[in-house]
Each structure stands twice: as structure tokens, then as C-alpha cells.
Amino acid sequence: MGRLTVTELPLAGLRLVTRTRLGDARGFLSRVFCAEELAQAGWVKPIAQINHTNTAAAGTVRGMHFQIPPHAEMKLVTCLQGEVWDVAVDLRAGSPTFLHWHAEMLSRDNGNAFLIPEGFAHGFQAMTDRCDLLYLHSAAHAASAESAVRFDDPRLRIAWPRPVTEVSARDRNHPLLPVEFTGIRIS
């Protein structure tokens, strides 16, 4: 009995996961992860790490983060509280959508998740105060493989839906993509 519906998005490998909620007057039950169902969407690795973030103020931007091979990771991102505009940028070398981005609104109310493949940068903007996100990662965090591109990189032209009110010093100081950047090679 399937509880997840997977929709292909405009960038190859990027998926929107819609969850069926079973509920009554007490609340609901929602399947967060099903290896069998998500394998059909391309998630074929074990979950190596689960992270939870809290963002206090609407307008805050976090990102655009990724890990370089051999520690490249898939992410399944879910908003547990509030609402975020979640963005993935294709950084895969040779991809026909190289440097294109796609965003989805994730919220507690819609219960959707964003399945982001290896070779994508990820970030989001909080649309409400008090946003909680749950991240399932296919690879553990490796400090030596951490990388990012700046949220306001002119080559990406991400159209943030709200004025950006807060960004960490670390995220604000990520480098712009160099002109010679040709992407990440995913094996």
C-alpha cells in the first residue's frame, strides 16, 4: 500500500515527494521514508545521516550547500513546521540543465518533500517564522567535502520570493562561481 507519490521535476533526478496522510480527529500518520517506494524515484542508498534545522525568522536564507565527490549526497528534505521555499541548483558537469535551479514550496501543511540528487546545491528561504526542516542524507557529513555557492550568485539568478533579511556570515561569504567552473563530476 503506497503512501508516497513521486513527481518528476524539470531538472533530471529532482523529485517532489507527496505524502498521503491518514488522519482523524486525533491528527495524522504520514510515512516519511519508504526505501521500496523511493527506490523507484532513484534513492538507492541507505540513510547515512538525519539532520534537523530550525530557522527563527521569515526571510532568512540558508544555502546553497553541497558535498563534493566522493562524499556527494542525496537529500530528502521535509518541512515539519512553517513554510519554506526550497531550492536545488544543478551543478552536474555535462548536464543539459547545468546551473539551472528549481524551487518548491514545502510546508507542514502540504507535507511534501524534495528529493535532491547528488550534484545539486541546496538552500531555502523561510517564508514564515519558526521553520523546522528534517533532512535525510545518503552520505554522512564530511567537513573535507563541504562546498557551497553563494545564494546571490549572479550566474544562478535565483529569484528569492521575499527580501532576504538574514544570511549567516558563512553563507554570505561563499565564493561566486568562477567563470571556468564546469561542474561536479558524479560517477
PyMOL CGO cylinders between C-alpha atoms (Angstrom):
from pymol import cmd
from pymol.cgo import CYLINDER

trace = [
    CYLINDER, 0.00, 0.00, 0.00, 1.76, 3.15, -1.27, 0.3, 1, 1, 1, 1, 1, 1,
    CYLINDER, 1.76, 3.15, -1.27, 1.84, 6.26, 0.81, 0.3, 1, 1, 1, 1, 1, 1,
    CYLINDER, 1.84, 6.26, 0.81, 4.23, 8.28, -1.35, 0.3, 1, 1, 1, 1, 1, 1,
    CYLINDER, 4.23, 8.28, -1.35, 3.61, 9.80, -4.76, 0.3, 1, 1, 1, 1, 1, 1,
    CYLINDER, 3.61, 9.80, -4.76, 6.72, 10.88, -6.64, 0.3, 1, 1, 1, 1, 1, 1,
    CYLINDER, 6.72, 10.88, -6.64, 6.59, 13.61, -9.30, 0.3, 1, 1, 1, 1, 1, 1,
    CYLINDER, 6.59, 13.61, -9.30, 9.47, 14.24, -11.70, 0.3, 1, 1, 1, 1, 1, 1,
    CYLINDER, 9.47, 14.24, -11.70, 10.50, 17.89, -11.86, 0.3, 1, 1, 1, 1, 1, 1,
    CYLINDER, 10.50, 17.89, -11.86, 12.10, 19.88, -14.72, 0.3, 1, 1, 1, 1, 1, 1,
    CYLINDER, 12.10, 19.88, -14.72, 15.70, 19.08, -13.67, 0.3, 1, 1, 1, 1, 1, 1,
    CYLINDER, 15.70, 19.08, -13.67, 16.64, 15.43, -14.23, 0.3, 1, 1, 1, 1, 1, 1,
    CYLINDER, 16.64, 15.43, -14.23, 16.72, 13.46, -10.99, 0.3, 1, 1, 1, 1, 1, 1,
    CYLINDER, 16.72, 13.46, -10.99, 14.97, 16.12, -8.93, 0.3, 1, 1, 1, 1, 1, 1,
    CYLINDER, 14.97, 16.12, -8.93, 11.68, 14.87, -7.47, 0.3, 1, 1, 1, 1, 1, 1,
    CYLINDER, 11.68, 14.87, -7.47, 8.76, 16.12, -5.42, 0.3, 1, 1, 1, 1, 1, 1,
    CYLINDER, 8.76, 16.12, -5.42, 7.51, 13.56, -2.92, 0.3, 1, 1, 1, 1, 1, 1,
    CYLINDER, 7.51, 13.56, -2.92, 3.88, 13.92, -1.89, 0.3, 1, 1, 1, 1, 1, 1,
    CYLINDER, 3.88, 13.92, -1.89, 2.82, 12.00, 1.18, 0.3, 1, 1, 1, 1, 1, 1,
    CYLINDER, 2.82, 12.00, 1.18, -0.61, 10.56, 1.83, 0.3, 1, 1, 1, 1, 1, 1,
    CYLINDER, -0.61, 10.56, 1.83, -1.73, 11.40, 5.34, 0.3, 1, 1, 1, 1, 1, 1,
    CYLINDER, -1.73, 11.40, 5.34, -4.01, 9.04, 7.22, 0.3, 1, 1, 1, 1, 1, 1,
    CYLINDER, -4.01, 9.04, 7.22, -5.84, 11.08, 9.78, 0.3, 1, 1, 1, 1, 1, 1,
    CYLINDER, -5.84, 11.08, 9.78, -8.77, 11.51, 12.08, 0.3, 1, 1, 1, 1, 1, 1,
    CYLINDER, -8.77, 11.51, 12.08, -9.76, 13.82, 14.94, 0.3, 1, 1, 1, 1, 1, 1,
    CYLINDER, -9.76, 13.82, 14.94, -6.52, 12.92, 16.80, 0.3, 1, 1, 1, 1, 1, 1,
    CYLINDER, -6.52, 12.92, 16.80, -4.22, 14.07, 13.97, 0.3, 1, 1, 1, 1, 1, 1,
    CYLINDER, -4.22, 14.07, 13.97, -2.48, 12.10, 11.23, 0.3, 1, 1, 1, 1, 1, 1,
    CYLINDER, -2.48, 12.10, 11.23, 0.14, 9.49, 10.33, 0.3, 1, 1, 1, 1, 1, 1,
    CYLINDER, 0.14, 9.49, 10.33, 2.47, 10.20, 7.42, 0.3, 1, 1, 1, 1, 1, 1,
    CYLINDER, 2.47, 10.20, 7.42, 5.13, 7.89, 6.01, 0.3, 1, 1, 1, 1, 1, 1,
    CYLINDER, 5.13, 7.89, 6.01, 8.35, 9.93, 5.98, 0.3, 1, 1, 1, 1, 1, 1,
    CYLINDER, 8.35, 9.93, 5.98, 10.57, 7.38, 4.22, 0.3, 1, 1, 1, 1, 1, 1,
    CYLINDER, 10.57, 7.38, 4.22, 9.96, 4.09, 2.44, 0.3, 1, 1, 1, 1, 1, 1,
    CYLINDER, 9.96, 4.09, 2.44, 13.05, 2.59, 0.81, 0.3, 1, 1, 1, 1, 1, 1,
    CYLINDER, 13.05, 2.59, 0.81, 10.95, 0.46, -1.53, 0.3, 1, 1, 1, 1, 1, 1,
    CYLINDER, 10.95, 0.46, -1.53, 8.83, 3.34, -2.82, 0.3, 1, 1, 1, 1, 1, 1,
    CYLINDER, 8.83, 3.34, -2.82, 11.70, 5.84, -3.03, 0.3, 1, 1, 1, 1, 1, 1,
    CYLINDER, 11.70, 5.84, -3.03, 13.96, 3.36, -4.86, 0.3, 1, 1, 1, 1, 1, 1,
    CYLINDER, 13.96, 3.36, -4.86, 11.66, 3.89, -7.84, 0.3, 1, 1, 1, 1, 1, 1,
    CYLINDER, 11.66, 3.89, -7.84, 12.48, 7.60, -7.58, 0.3, 1, 1, 1, 1, 1, 1,
    CYLINDER, 12.48, 7.60, -7.58, 16.23, 7.00, -7.55, 0.3, 1, 1, 1, 1, 1, 1,
    CYLINDER, 16.23, 7.00, -7.55, 17.01, 6.77, -3.82, 0.3, 1, 1, 1, 1, 1, 1,
    CYLINDER, 17.01, 6.77, -3.82, 19.01, 3.55, -3.73, 0.3, 1, 1, 1, 1, 1, 1,
    CYLINDER, 19.01, 3.55, -3.73, 21.44, 4.22, -0.89, 0.3, 1, 1, 1, 1, 1, 1,
    CYLINDER, 21.44, 4.22, -0.89, 20.96, 3.80, 2.84, 0.3, 1, 1, 1, 1, 1, 1,
    CYLINDER, 20.96, 3.80, 2.84, 20.23, 6.80, 5.02, 0.3, 1, 1, 1, 1, 1, 1,
    CYLINDER, 20.23, 6.80, 5.02, 23.60, 7.78, 6.44, 0.3, 1, 1, 1, 1, 1, 1,
    CYLINDER, 23.60, 7.78, 6.44, 22.59, 10.84, 8.46, 0.3, 1, 1, 1, 1, 1, 1,
    CYLINDER, 22.59, 10.84, 8.46, 19.46, 12.69, 9.58, 0.3, 1, 1, 1, 1, 1, 1,
    CYLINDER, 19.46, 12.69, 9.58, 19.62, 16.40, 10.45, 0.3, 1, 1, 1, 1, 1, 1,
    CYLINDER, 19.62, 16.40, 10.45, 17.09, 18.85, 11.84, 0.3, 1, 1, 1, 1, 1, 1,
    CYLINDER, 17.09, 18.85, 11.84, 17.34, 22.62, 11.32, 0.3, 1, 1, 1, 1, 1, 1,
    CYLINDER, 17.34, 22.62, 11.32, 15.36, 25.42, 12.90, 0.3, 1, 1, 1, 1, 1, 1,
    CYLINDER, 15.36, 25.42, 12.90, 15.14, 28.84, 11.31, 0.3, 1, 1, 1, 1, 1, 1,
    CYLINDER, 15.14, 28.84, 11.31, 13.69, 31.55, 13.53, 0.3, 1, 1, 1, 1, 1, 1,
    CYLINDER, 13.69, 31.55, 13.53, 12.73, 34.37, 11.16, 0.3, 1, 1, 1, 1, 1, 1,
    CYLINDER, 12.73, 34.37, 11.16, 10.87, 34.66, 7.87, 0.3, 1, 1, 1, 1, 1, 1,
    CYLINDER, 10.87, 34.66, 7.87, 13.07, 35.99, 5.05, 0.3, 1, 1, 1, 1, 1, 1,
    CYLINDER, 13.07, 35.99, 5.05, 16.15, 34.11, 6.25, 0.3, 1, 1, 1, 1, 1, 1,
    CYLINDER, 16.15, 34.11, 6.25, 18.11, 32.28, 3.54, 0.3, 1, 1, 1, 1, 1, 1,
    CYLINDER, 18.11, 32.28, 3.54, 20.29, 29.23, 4.14, 0.3, 1, 1, 1, 1, 1, 1,
    CYLINDER, 20.29, 29.23, 4.14, 22.47, 27.73, 1.44, 0.3, 1, 1, 1, 1, 1, 1,
    CYLINDER, 22.47, 27.73, 1.44, 23.50, 26.86, -1.20, 0.3, 1, 1, 1, 1, 1, 1,
    CYLINDER, 23.50, 26.86, -1.20, 25.29, 23.79, 0.18, 0.3, 1, 1, 1, 1, 1, 1,
    CYLINDER, 25.29, 23.79, 0.18, 26.57, 20.52, -1.28, 0.3, 1, 1, 1, 1, 1, 1,
    CYLINDER, 26.57, 20.52, -1.28, 29.31, 17.94, -0.77, 0.3, 1, 1, 1, 1, 1, 1,
    CYLINDER, 29.31, 17.94, -0.77, 31.85, 17.09, -3.45, 0.3, 1, 1, 1, 1, 1, 1,
    CYLINDER, 31.85, 17.09, -3.45, 32.60, 13.51, -4.52, 0.3, 1, 1, 1, 1, 1, 1,
    CYLINDER, 32.60, 13.51, -4.52, 33.36, 11.01, -3.20, 0.3, 1, 1, 1, 1, 1, 1,
    CYLINDER, 33.36, 11.01, -3.20, 31.07, 12.34, -0.45, 0.3, 1, 1, 1, 1, 1, 1,
    CYLINDER, 31.07, 12.34, -0.45, 28.33, 13.66, -2.75, 0.3, 1, 1, 1, 1, 1, 1,
    CYLINDER, 28.33, 13.66, -2.75, 24.93, 13.10, -1.19, 0.3, 1, 1, 1, 1, 1, 1,
    CYLINDER, 24.93, 13.10, -1.19, 21.28, 12.80, -1.99, 0.3, 1, 1, 1, 1, 1, 1,
    CYLINDER, 21.28, 12.80, -1.99, 18.91, 14.67, 0.32, 0.3, 1, 1, 1, 1, 1, 1,
    CYLINDER, 18.91, 14.67, 0.32, 15.27, 14.20, 1.15, 0.3, 1, 1, 1, 1, 1, 1,
    CYLINDER, 15.27, 14.20, 1.15, 14.11, 17.49, 2.69, 0.3, 1, 1, 1, 1, 1, 1,
    CYLINDER, 14.11, 17.49, 2.69, 10.84, 17.86, 4.61, 0.3, 1, 1, 1, 1, 1, 1,
    CYLINDER, 10.84, 17.86, 4.61, 9.38, 20.90, 6.34, 0.3, 1, 1, 1, 1, 1, 1,
    CYLINDER, 9.38, 20.90, 6.34, 7.94, 19.88, 9.73, 0.3, 1, 1, 1, 1, 1, 1,
    CYLINDER, 7.94, 19.88, 9.73, 6.90, 23.35, 10.90, 0.3, 1, 1, 1, 1, 1, 1,
    CYLINDER, 6.90, 23.35, 10.90, 6.24, 26.57, 8.99, 0.3, 1, 1, 1, 1, 1, 1,
    CYLINDER, 6.24, 26.57, 8.99, 6.82, 27.04, 5.27, 0.3, 1, 1, 1, 1, 1, 1,
    CYLINDER, 6.82, 27.04, 5.27, 9.97, 27.30, 3.16, 0.3, 1, 1, 1, 1, 1, 1,
    CYLINDER, 9.97, 27.30, 3.16, 10.77, 27.97, -0.48, 0.3, 1, 1, 1, 1, 1, 1,
    CYLINDER, 10.77, 27.97, -0.48, 13.24, 25.15, -1.11, 0.3, 1, 1, 1, 1, 1, 1,
    CYLINDER, 13.24, 25.15, -1.11, 15.76, 25.48, -3.96, 0.3, 1, 1, 1, 1, 1, 1,
    CYLINDER, 15.76, 25.48, -3.96, 18.01, 22.99, -5.76, 0.3, 1, 1, 1, 1, 1, 1,
    CYLINDER, 18.01, 22.99, -5.76, 20.66, 24.03, -8.32, 0.3, 1, 1, 1, 1, 1, 1,
    CYLINDER, 20.66, 24.03, -8.32, 22.05, 21.58, -10.87, 0.3, 1, 1, 1, 1, 1, 1,
    CYLINDER, 22.05, 21.58, -10.87, 25.87, 21.62, -10.63, 0.3, 1, 1, 1, 1, 1, 1,
    CYLINDER, 25.87, 21.62, -10.63, 26.45, 18.35, -12.54, 0.3, 1, 1, 1, 1, 1, 1,
    CYLINDER, 26.45, 18.35, -12.54, 29.11, 18.55, -15.22, 0.3, 1, 1, 1, 1, 1, 1,
    CYLINDER, 29.11, 18.55, -15.22, 27.65, 17.87, -18.65, 0.3, 1, 1, 1, 1, 1, 1,
    CYLINDER, 27.65, 17.87, -18.65, 24.03, 18.17, -17.51, 0.3, 1, 1, 1, 1, 1, 1,
    CYLINDER, 24.03, 18.17, -17.51, 21.72, 19.85, -20.03, 0.3, 1, 1, 1, 1, 1, 1,
    CYLINDER, 21.72, 19.85, -20.03, 20.32, 21.86, -17.08, 0.3, 1, 1, 1, 1, 1, 1,
    CYLINDER, 20.32, 21.86, -17.08, 23.72, 22.83, -15.65, 0.3, 1, 1, 1, 1, 1, 1,
    CYLINDER, 23.72, 22.83, -15.65, 23.33, 25.92, -13.38, 0.3, 1, 1, 1, 1, 1, 1,
    CYLINDER, 23.33, 25.92, -13.38, 19.52, 25.84, -13.66, 0.3, 1, 1, 1, 1, 1, 1,
    CYLINDER, 19.52, 25.84, -13.66, 17.53, 25.91, -10.45, 0.3, 1, 1, 1, 1, 1, 1,
    CYLINDER, 17.53, 25.91, -10.45, 14.11, 24.73, -9.38, 0.3, 1, 1, 1, 1, 1, 1,
    CYLINDER, 14.11, 24.73, -9.38, 12.17, 25.57, -6.23, 0.3, 1, 1, 1, 1, 1, 1,
    CYLINDER, 12.17, 25.57, -6.23, 9.21, 24.03, -4.41, 0.3, 1, 1, 1, 1, 1, 1,
    CYLINDER, 9.21, 24.03, -4.41, 7.17, 25.29, -1.50, 0.3, 1, 1, 1, 1, 1, 1,
    CYLINDER, 7.17, 25.29, -1.50, 7.48, 22.87, 1.40, 0.3, 1, 1, 1, 1, 1, 1,
    CYLINDER, 7.48, 22.87, 1.40, 5.31, 23.27, 4.48, 0.3, 1, 1, 1, 1, 1, 1,
    CYLINDER, 5.31, 23.27, 4.48, 3.90, 21.49, 7.47, 0.3, 1, 1, 1, 1, 1, 1,
    CYLINDER, 3.90, 21.49, 7.47, 0.51, 21.82, 5.83, 0.3, 1, 1, 1, 1, 1, 1,
    CYLINDER, 0.51, 21.82, 5.83, 1.35, 20.25, 2.45, 0.3, 1, 1, 1, 1, 1, 1,
    CYLINDER, 1.35, 20.25, 2.45, 3.67, 17.57, 3.91, 0.3, 1, 1, 1, 1, 1, 1,
    CYLINDER, 3.67, 17.57, 3.91, 5.70, 17.42, 0.68, 0.3, 1, 1, 1, 1, 1, 1,
    CYLINDER, 5.70, 17.42, 0.68, 9.40, 16.60, 0.46, 0.3, 1, 1, 1, 1, 1, 1,
    CYLINDER, 9.40, 16.60, 0.46, 12.11, 17.50, -2.03, 0.3, 1, 1, 1, 1, 1, 1,
    CYLINDER, 12.11, 17.50, -2.03, 14.31, 14.62, -3.24, 0.3, 1, 1, 1, 1, 1, 1,
    CYLINDER, 14.31, 14.62, -3.24, 17.59, 16.20, -4.33, 0.3, 1, 1, 1, 1, 1, 1,
    CYLINDER, 17.59, 16.20, -4.33, 20.13, 14.05, -6.18, 0.3, 1, 1, 1, 1, 1, 1,
    CYLINDER, 20.13, 14.05, -6.18, 23.91, 14.10, -5.92, 0.3, 1, 1, 1, 1, 1, 1,
    CYLINDER, 23.91, 14.10, -5.92, 25.50, 17.01, -7.74, 0.3, 1, 1, 1, 1, 1, 1,
    CYLINDER, 25.50, 17.01, -7.74, 22.95, 19.62, -6.70, 0.3, 1, 1, 1, 1, 1, 1,
    CYLINDER, 22.95, 19.62, -6.70, 23.41, 22.57, -4.34, 0.3, 1, 1, 1, 1, 1, 1,
    CYLINDER, 23.41, 22.57, -4.34, 20.57, 23.08, -1.88, 0.3, 1, 1, 1, 1, 1, 1,
    CYLINDER, 20.57, 23.08, -1.88, 19.20, 26.01, 0.08, 0.3, 1, 1, 1, 1, 1, 1,
    CYLINDER, 19.20, 26.01, 0.08, 15.95, 27.60, 1.17, 0.3, 1, 1, 1, 1, 1, 1,
    CYLINDER, 15.95, 27.60, 1.17, 14.22, 30.75, 2.26, 0.3, 1, 1, 1, 1, 1, 1,
    CYLINDER, 14.22, 30.75, 2.26, 11.96, 30.74, 5.32, 0.3, 1, 1, 1, 1, 1, 1,
    CYLINDER, 11.96, 30.74, 5.32, 8.52, 32.03, 4.34, 0.3, 1, 1, 1, 1, 1, 1,
    CYLINDER, 8.52, 32.03, 4.34, 7.27, 32.04, 7.93, 0.3, 1, 1, 1, 1, 1, 1,
    CYLINDER, 7.27, 32.04, 7.93, 8.82, 32.43, 11.35, 0.3, 1, 1, 1, 1, 1, 1,
    CYLINDER, 8.82, 32.43, 11.35, 9.81, 29.21, 13.15, 0.3, 1, 1, 1, 1, 1, 1,
    CYLINDER, 9.81, 29.21, 13.15, 10.60, 26.79, 10.34, 0.3, 1, 1, 1, 1, 1, 1,
    CYLINDER, 10.60, 26.79, 10.34, 11.81, 23.29, 11.13, 0.3, 1, 1, 1, 1, 1, 1,
    CYLINDER, 11.81, 23.29, 11.13, 13.31, 21.09, 8.40, 0.3, 1, 1, 1, 1, 1, 1,
    CYLINDER, 13.31, 21.09, 8.40, 14.20, 17.42, 8.53, 0.3, 1, 1, 1, 1, 1, 1,
    CYLINDER, 14.20, 17.42, 8.53, 16.98, 16.25, 6.18, 0.3, 1, 1, 1, 1, 1, 1,
    CYLINDER, 16.98, 16.25, 6.18, 17.70, 12.63, 5.30, 0.3, 1, 1, 1, 1, 1, 1,
    CYLINDER, 17.70, 12.63, 5.30, 21.17, 12.28, 3.75, 0.3, 1, 1, 1, 1, 1, 1,
    CYLINDER, 21.17, 12.28, 3.75, 22.64, 9.40, 1.75, 0.3, 1, 1, 1, 1, 1, 1,
    CYLINDER, 22.64, 9.40, 1.75, 26.16, 10.30, 2.93, 0.3, 1, 1, 1, 1, 1, 1,
    CYLINDER, 26.16, 10.30, 2.93, 27.43, 11.45, 6.30, 0.3, 1, 1, 1, 1, 1, 1,
    CYLINDER, 27.43, 11.45, 6.30, 28.73, 14.98, 6.62, 0.3, 1, 1, 1, 1, 1, 1,
    CYLINDER, 28.73, 14.98, 6.62, 32.39, 15.21, 5.63, 0.3, 1, 1, 1, 1, 1, 1,
    CYLINDER, 32.39, 15.21, 5.63, 34.00, 18.53, 6.52, 0.3, 1, 1, 1, 1, 1, 1,
    CYLINDER, 34.00, 18.53, 6.52, 36.67, 17.98, 3.87, 0.3, 1, 1, 1, 1, 1, 1,
    CYLINDER, 36.67, 17.98, 3.87, 33.95, 17.68, 1.19, 0.3, 1, 1, 1, 1, 1, 1,
    CYLINDER, 33.95, 17.68, 1.19, 31.84, 20.69, 2.24, 0.3, 1, 1, 1, 1, 1, 1,
    CYLINDER, 31.84, 20.69, 2.24, 31.22, 23.17, -0.50, 0.3, 1, 1, 1, 1, 1, 1,
    CYLINDER, 31.22, 23.17, -0.50, 28.75, 25.87, -1.42, 0.3, 1, 1, 1, 1, 1, 1,
    CYLINDER, 28.75, 25.87, -1.42, 27.88, 28.57, -3.85, 0.3, 1, 1, 1, 1, 1, 1,
    CYLINDER, 27.88, 28.57, -3.85, 26.60, 31.93, -2.78, 0.3, 1, 1, 1, 1, 1, 1,
    CYLINDER, 26.60, 31.93, -2.78, 22.82, 32.36, -2.55, 0.3, 1, 1, 1, 1, 1, 1,
    CYLINDER, 22.82, 32.36, -2.55, 23.00, 35.55, -4.64, 0.3, 1, 1, 1, 1, 1, 1,
    CYLINDER, 23.00, 35.55, -4.64, 25.47, 34.36, -7.29, 0.3, 1, 1, 1, 1, 1, 1,
    CYLINDER, 25.47, 34.36, -7.29, 24.62, 36.31, -10.46, 0.3, 1, 1, 1, 1, 1, 1,
    CYLINDER, 24.62, 36.31, -10.46, 25.25, 33.23, -12.64, 0.3, 1, 1, 1, 1, 1, 1,
    CYLINDER, 25.25, 33.23, -12.64, 22.42, 31.42, -10.85, 0.3, 1, 1, 1, 1, 1, 1,
    CYLINDER, 22.42, 31.42, -10.85, 19.92, 34.30, -10.78, 0.3, 1, 1, 1, 1, 1, 1,
    CYLINDER, 19.92, 34.30, -10.78, 17.82, 32.69, -8.06, 0.3, 1, 1, 1, 1, 1, 1,
    CYLINDER, 17.82, 32.69, -8.06, 14.63, 34.75, -7.72, 0.3, 1, 1, 1, 1, 1, 1,
    CYLINDER, 14.63, 34.75, -7.72, 14.10, 34.63, -3.95, 0.3, 1, 1, 1, 1, 1, 1,
    CYLINDER, 14.10, 34.63, -3.95, 10.39, 35.28, -3.34, 0.3, 1, 1, 1, 1, 1, 1,
    CYLINDER, 10.39, 35.28, -3.34, 10.89, 37.61, -0.36, 0.3, 1, 1, 1, 1, 1, 1,
    CYLINDER, 10.89, 37.61, -0.36, 13.51, 40.18, 0.50, 0.3, 1, 1, 1, 1, 1, 1,
    CYLINDER, 13.51, 40.18, 0.50, 16.47, 38.37, 2.06, 0.3, 1, 1, 1, 1, 1, 1,
    CYLINDER, 16.47, 38.37, 2.06, 16.51, 39.56, 5.66, 0.3, 1, 1, 1, 1, 1, 1,
    CYLINDER, 16.51, 39.56, 5.66, 19.13, 37.32, 7.22, 0.3, 1, 1, 1, 1, 1, 1,
    CYLINDER, 19.13, 37.32, 7.22, 22.02, 35.16, 5.96, 0.3, 1, 1, 1, 1, 1, 1,
    CYLINDER, 22.02, 35.16, 5.96, 24.81, 33.72, 8.07, 0.3, 1, 1, 1, 1, 1, 1,
    CYLINDER, 24.81, 33.72, 8.07, 28.26, 35.27, 7.64, 0.3, 1, 1, 1, 1, 1, 1,
    CYLINDER, 28.26, 35.27, 7.64, 29.45, 31.88, 6.40, 0.3, 1, 1, 1, 1, 1, 1,
    CYLINDER, 29.45, 31.88, 6.40, 26.78, 31.67, 3.68, 0.3, 1, 1, 1, 1, 1, 1,
    CYLINDER, 26.78, 31.67, 3.68, 27.25, 35.32, 2.70, 0.3, 1, 1, 1, 1, 1, 1,
    CYLINDER, 27.25, 35.32, 2.70, 30.97, 34.72, 2.22, 0.3, 1, 1, 1, 1, 1, 1,
    CYLINDER, 30.97, 34.72, 2.22, 30.78, 31.65, -0.03, 0.3, 1, 1, 1, 1, 1, 1,
    CYLINDER, 30.78, 31.65, -0.03, 32.58, 32.36, -3.29, 0.3, 1, 1, 1, 1, 1, 1,
    CYLINDER, 32.58, 32.36, -3.29, 30.86, 33.23, -6.53, 0.3, 1, 1, 1, 1, 1, 1,
    CYLINDER, 30.86, 33.23, -6.53, 31.13, 30.54, -9.17, 0.3, 1, 1, 1, 1, 1, 1,
    CYLINDER, 31.13, 30.54, -9.17, 34.26, 31.13, -11.24, 0.3, 1, 1, 1, 1, 1, 1,
    CYLINDER, 34.26, 31.13, -11.24, 33.73, 31.54, -14.97, 0.3, 1, 1, 1, 1, 1, 1,
    CYLINDER, 33.73, 31.54, -14.97, 35.77, 28.38, -15.57, 0.3, 1, 1, 1, 1, 1, 1,
    CYLINDER, 35.77, 28.38, -15.57, 33.52, 26.25, -13.31, 0.3, 1, 1, 1, 1, 1, 1,
    CYLINDER, 33.52, 26.25, -13.31, 32.28, 23.34, -15.45, 0.3, 1, 1, 1, 1, 1, 1,
    CYLINDER, 32.28, 23.34, -15.45, 30.51, 21.37, -12.78, 0.3, 1, 1, 1, 1, 1, 1,
    CYLINDER, 30.51, 21.37, -12.78, 30.79, 18.43, -10.45, 0.3, 1, 1, 1, 1, 1, 1,
    CYLINDER, 30.79, 18.43, -10.45, 31.58, 15.00, -11.88, 0.3, 1, 1, 1, 1, 1, 1,
    CYLINDER, 31.58, 15.00, -11.88, 29.29, 12.38, -10.32, 0.3, 1, 1, 1, 1, 1, 1,
    CYLINDER, 29.29, 12.38, -10.32, 30.30, 8.80, -11.02, 0.3, 1, 1, 1, 1, 1, 1,
]
cmd.load_cgo(trace, "trace")
